[in-house]
Amino acid sequence: MKYGIIGAGAMGYRYGVLLQENAGVDVDFIDTWEPNVEKVREQGGVEVSRDHKDKHLVPINIYYPEEYKGHPDVWIIFKKQMQLDEELKRDAKAGLFHPDQYAFSAMNGLGHFEKIEKYFDKDKMVAGTAMIATVLNGPGDVDFMGPKNGEAMHMAPYNNKKPDAKMEQIYEDFKKATLGPEMASNWLGMCMTKVSFNAVCNTLCTMFEINMGQFGEYEGAEAMARQLFNEAHDACDRAGIKMIEDRQQQVQSVLDSCEKLKFHYPSMYQDFSKGRPTEVDYINGYIAKVGRDNDYVCRTHEFVTHQVHLAEQMRQYHKH
């Protein structure tokens, strides 16, 4: 099958390069960030490192939406939540989407599938989550964090039905790409499990401007994680959303990740440190909304969401 990547950022590069190099499939990249597109064209590909080592150039095909004439079988979508709506409008206007195409996305947070389903048949959508740490150092320069074959992800049909033949082929291609896929049956519970994980690691590391190892060193890290997970699970219980991990498994997942990815700064921190808006409204804020919609107040998630926005606003006073 042929794949198109919408959003040649950290995760878009990770999926596209691994599919191209390990699964041997055709991949095209679509991006709207001009410095990124022009840098890739100038150097003849994307510079890829793993854990800051072995930087090498991987040739790729990259296009602006308006110049792309290809017809992928599957679109893989990785954009920031705040940018997705305008990106999809631009792509649709450029004629990129067709009725026979499938769409897969494993973006952080929640709220994106409602936007994607405006352009794709629900029966051809695949939801995903990725426990894959990646850093975009700059235009045309990406760093894959973690050991080879250490990638892990989940995927599930958006219609909550049994995967069709095309979805099974996507799974097989992801497996060959060493992305470590597992097929789930309940996309919302799968995604909420990842959202609640990010609501701990991404948010707390961002607020205190620390990496995951530094957070894990704090003797109260487990208690902080448990408090946030308890609220998330309480909200999901009331909403009838069944997570794919229980509370203790999620706490342990954070502790394990803080050891495995001790030098990694989560994506929310990367946005925050570069002066960009964070996705906290789609992570802690989304959990808080699930609670509010089901007559349950997630007090910690509500407060933490405000704290991150306060930290964003205060950056103006700390410029040097």
PyMOL commands that set and color helices and strands:
alter all, ss='L'
color gray80, all
select helices_A, chain A and resi 10-23+34-43+65-67+81-93+112-116+122-124+165-176+187-207+212-217+221-239+247-260+267-273+280-282+284-293+299-317
alter helices_A, ss='H'
color red, helices_A
select strands_A, chain A and resi 2-6+26-30+46-50+53-58+61-63+74-77+102-105+125-130+134-138+141-144+153-157+181-183
alter strands_A, ss='S'
color yellow, strands_A
deselect
rebuild
show_as cartoon
